[in-house]
């Protein structure tokens, strides 16, 4: 089986700000979207590094 790619990965964390710093400062990601989803009762952040996107 050959995987052509991934659409995105969702990661649930206990400390959002600490994880944002890690992905931005260490891995070079940039925030492309940041909002609060009332239905899910959760902050949703999309980060992109040009090759990969995390949610």
C-alpha positions in Angstrom: 0.0 0.0 0.0 1.3 3.4 -0.9 0.2 6.6 1.0 0.0 9.6 -1.3 -0.4 12.1 1.6 -2.5 13.2 4.6 -5.2 15.8 4.7 -4.6 17.0 8.3 -4.0 15.6 11.8 -6.0 16.6 14.8 -4.1 16.8 18.1 -5.9 17.2 21.4 -3.7 18.8 24.2 -4.1 19.9 27.8 -2.0 23.0 27.4 -2.8 24.9 24.2 -0.3 27.8 24.6 2.6 25.5 25.5 1.9 23.4 22.4 1.5 26.4 20.1 5.0 27.6 21.2 6.5 24.2 20.5 5.0 23.9 17.0 5.9 27.5 16.1 9.3 27.9 17.7 10.7 24.4 17.4 9.0 23.0 14.3 8.4 26.2 12.3 4.6 26.1 12.0 2.5 29.2 11.6 -1.1 29.7 12.8 -3.4 29.9 9.8 -6.7 29.8 11.8 -7.6 30.1 15.5 -11.2 30.1 16.8 -13.5 28.7 19.5 -16.1 26.1 18.3 -19.2 26.5 20.4 -20.6 23.1 19.3 -17.4 21.2 20.3 -16.7 23.5 23.2 -13.1 23.7 22.1 -10.5 26.1 20.8 -9.5 25.0 17.3 -6.2 26.0 15.8 -4.8 25.2 12.4 -1.0 25.3 12.0 0.8 25.0 8.7 4.5 24.7 7.8 4.2 24.6 4.0 4.2 20.8 3.8 1.9 19.8 6.6 -1.1 21.1 8.4 -2.1 20.3 12.0 -5.5 20.9 13.6 
